[in-house]
């Protein structure tokens, strides 16, 4: 462990203990929650000032910085990182649902959606982002990416290039910077974000690791530039897009499918077709429970996967069947799979799939 990591972890954990202990809210957080409920109920709200919103946003930034430290040192799925990401997400969601006026440059809902994604709550991210009525093209593109809706990302990117065909030439970025207009740098970042998010989406859908690595490197460079260039909220949004992009790359179904297909390379093309089909269905980014199940599946041992309804067990079961029926050499024995479900309706649904 690098020399400064213990101190970094100590500082990060002090923020977590102050702001993100599970099942505990500070007085300020409790007031924010009550205010959010009152706005939803359309009743008079408790007193709340702009200064309190700013303090809550400052707490969110501290939580996200702490989460990044935990993720870097202990891993993305470290429980302390998850705690910080999830609490940051709910604090941002309460501000957003309270119609808070602090969401001027970077919509708070986008920050909340990113925090939920990083906290392993993709359904909450998609649910919140799906309720947005965003008017501008940029936030719409970011929301689609944070929802892992890569078809929409590509559609919006294509529409952007259709509106600006002059930007499709290899030297377009350099020409933007050379124009030296007041908004040249902002326009440069806009163009490059459209370019890199489109490349991310296309590479993920196709399982193209080479182009995906290039997209990740470009987004990392934009992240580093944004910290020195833009306001705190805009640079934070770009940083979160970068982190979410890396998480999507790690959670791509192609990784698990290739690992399984390595046992029978002749069947690998069919396995990759299966992965592409999952992306076409919007299921190409694996949830944490699915990654855990597929990791066990690669160990060639029996196991039970017990997770809540809707958490993706069916995909793991299907790949278990594929592995046993199509990838293994059973010699002269014809393999048999038994798929048990608790109702006729569910049996029909499984058979149809």
WOSULPE-V56456 format. One record per run of one state. SS is the DSSP state (H for helix, E for strand, L for the rest). FROM is the first residue (numbers start at 0). TO is the last residue. If there is no record, write none. Layout:
ss:from:to
SS:FROM:TO
SS:FROM:TO
This chain:
ss:from:to
L:0:3
H:4:18
L:19:25
H:26:40
L:41:48
H:49:73
L:74:77
H:78:96
L:97:106
H:107:117
L:118:120
H:121:129
L:130:135
H:136:145
L:146:148
H:149:162
L:163:163
H:164:167
L:168:170
H:171:177
L:178:182
H:183:205
L:206:207
H:208:226
L:227:230
H:231:249
L:250:250
E:251:251
H:252:260
L:261:263
H:264:279
L:280:283
E:284:284
L:285:286
H:287:296
L:297:311
H:312:326
L:327:342
H:343:351
L:352:352
